[in-house]
């Protein structure tokens, strides 16, 4: 079980570092428009996403509240993408696997 937790922590930390690197790069180039400006029509991030994003402060205590809100919005976006990929919420069984086709050497 600790390996799952370690995997999730590592994944979240790497996602946050990529997000911060992208944000820093966007701030350094003057021609780029701010990509993460919140619009009034957008929904605020969910409480679960905010809690996960707030947990990122363990890895980078310099994160601002705006960074946390941006990370939480990205987490919600990933959850929405997952719901679009699997709209019925079907889970795969252990026996489900792709079809393996073996072609003879020619």
N, C-alpha and C positions, 0 to 999 in steps of 0.2 A: 504494500500500500504506500510505503514511503517513496517508492520509485514513481508512482503516478503523481504524487504531490511534487516531487522533484521535477518531473517532466512538465507539469503545468506551470510551476514557478519559472522554469527556464524558458518555456514558450512565451509566457506573458512578459518576461523581462526582455527577451529578444524582440518581441513585437513593440514594446515600448521604446527600446533603443532605436529601432528602425523608424518609428514614428517621430521621435525627437530629432533624429538625424535628417529626416526629410523636412521637418519644420525649420531646422536651423539652416538648411540649404535654401529653403524658400525665403527666409528672412535676409540672407546675404545677397540674393540676386534682386536688384531693384525692379526689374521688368516683370517679375512674377507677381501675380495677384495673390492676396492671401486666400489660401484654399480652405482654411478651417474657420472662416468667420461665421458665427451662428446667425441664422436667419430667424426672423420672428415667427415664421410659420413652422419651423422645425420643432419636433417634440423634444422635451428634455430627456436625458438618458434615464434608463430604469434604475431602480435602487440596487439591484444585483450588479449591474454593470458599474455603477458608481463605487460599490464596495470592492469589486475586483480591481478597478482602476486605482482606488485609494490605497490598495495593498501594494501598489508599485512604489510607494514612498519608502518602503523598506530598502529597495534597491537603489533609488535615487532620491535622497531627501530634498533636492533642489527643485523638485517638480512644483509648479505653481497650480493654483486651482483651475486655471484655464487649461493647463496641460491635462489635468485629471479629467476635466469635462470632455476634452477632445478624445482622450483614450476611451472613456466610457461610451462616447458616441460611436467610436470605431468598433467596440465590442458589440454594441447593439446592432450595428450594421452587419457584422459577421453572423449574428444570430438570425437576422432577417434573411440573409443569403442562404443560410442552412435550411431555413423553413421553406424557401422557394425551391431548393434542390430536392427536398424530401417532404412534399406537402402533406402526405398521409401519415407521416411519422412512423413508417414501418422500420422495424429494426432487423438487422441481418442476424441470421443464426450462425452458429459456428460451422455448420455444414454448408453454408452458402459460399460459393467460390466461383471465380470466372471459369469459363469453359476452356480447358487445355486441349489444344489441337497439336498433334505431333505429325510433322511432315517428314516423309522419308528423304534421305539424302539423294540427290539426283546426280 
